């Protein structure tokens, strides 16, 4: 899993997505105007 943190129009949000979807989700967010300021791969628990 990957934790993605971003800011969109002054609203900070976080989301956890599967590793294989993380790059696609980050690109989606950036296309919507979000600034992705952190992404971190989480340990498999």
C-alpha positions as YAML, in Angstrom:
chain: A
units: angstrom
residues:
- id: 1
  name: UNK
  ca: [0.00, 0.00, 0.00]
- id: 2
  name: UNK
  ca: [1.06, 3.58, -0.65]
- id: 3
  name: UNK
  ca: [0.03, 6.60, 1.41]
- id: 4
  name: UNK
  ca: [-0.46, 9.71, -0.75]
- id: 5
  name: UNK
  ca: [-0.87, 13.16, 0.80]
- id: 6
  name: UNK
  ca: [-1.91, 16.16, -1.26]
- id: 7
  name: UNK
  ca: [-3.32, 19.68, -1.19]
- id: 8
  name: UNK
  ca: [-6.16, 20.70, -3.49]
- id: 9
  name: UNK
  ca: [-7.53, 24.25, -3.25]
- id: 10
  name: UNK
  ca: [-6.29, 24.59, 0.32]
- id: 11
  name: UNK
  ca: [-7.71, 21.25, 1.48]
- id: 12
  name: UNK
  ca: [-5.17, 18.70, 2.63]
- id: 13
  name: UNK
  ca: [-6.13, 15.08, 2.13]
- id: 14
  name: UNK
  ca: [-4.60, 11.63, 2.44]
- id: 15
  name: UNK
  ca: [-5.42, 8.38, 0.73]
- id: 16
  name: UNK
  ca: [-4.05, 4.85, 0.88]
- id: 17
  name: UNK
  ca: [-3.97, 2.96, -2.42]
- id: 18
  name: UNK
  ca: [-2.49, -0.33, -3.61]
- id: 19
  name: UNK
  ca: [1.07, -0.08, -4.95]
- id: 20
  name: UNK
  ca: [0.01, -0.94, -8.51]
- id: 21
  name: UNK
  ca: [-2.46, 2.00, -8.56]
- id: 22
  name: UNK
  ca: [-0.31, 4.62, -6.84]
- id: 23
  name: UNK
  ca: [1.31, 6.15, -9.92]
- id: 24
  name: UNK
  ca: [-2.00, 6.39, -11.77]
- id: 25
  name: UNK
  ca: [-3.73, 7.95, -8.75]
- id: 26
  name: UNK
  ca: [-0.93, 10.50, -8.29]
- id: 27
  name: UNK
  ca: [-1.22, 11.52, -11.94]
- id: 28
  name: UNK
  ca: [-5.01, 11.82, -11.59]
- id: 29
  name: UNK
  ca: [-4.62, 14.11, -8.59]
- id: 30
  name: UNK
  ca: [-2.05, 16.29, -10.35]
- id: 31
  name: UNK
  ca: [-4.30, 16.61, -13.40]
- id: 32
  name: UNK
  ca: [-7.05, 17.90, -11.09]
- id: 33
  name: UNK
  ca: [-4.67, 20.60, -9.85]
- id: 34
  name: UNK
  ca: [-3.58, 18.95, -6.61]
- id: 35
  name: UNK
  ca: [-0.08, 19.36, -5.24]
- id: 36
  name: UNK
  ca: [1.14, 15.96, -4.08]
- id: 37
  name: UNK
  ca: [3.55, 16.67, -1.24]
- id: 38
  name: UNK
  ca: [4.13, 13.19, 0.16]
- id: 39
  name: UNK
  ca: [3.88, 9.60, -0.94]
- id: 40
  name: UNK
  ca: [5.23, 6.74, 1.07]
- id: 41
  name: UNK
  ca: [5.16, 3.01, 0.57]
- id: 42
  name: UNK
  ca: [3.77, 1.39, 3.70]
- id: 43
  name: UNK
  ca: [5.10, -1.86, 5.11]
- id: 44
  name: UNK
  ca: [2.92, -4.85, 4.36]
- id: 45
  name: UNK
  ca: [1.34, -5.75, 7.62]
...
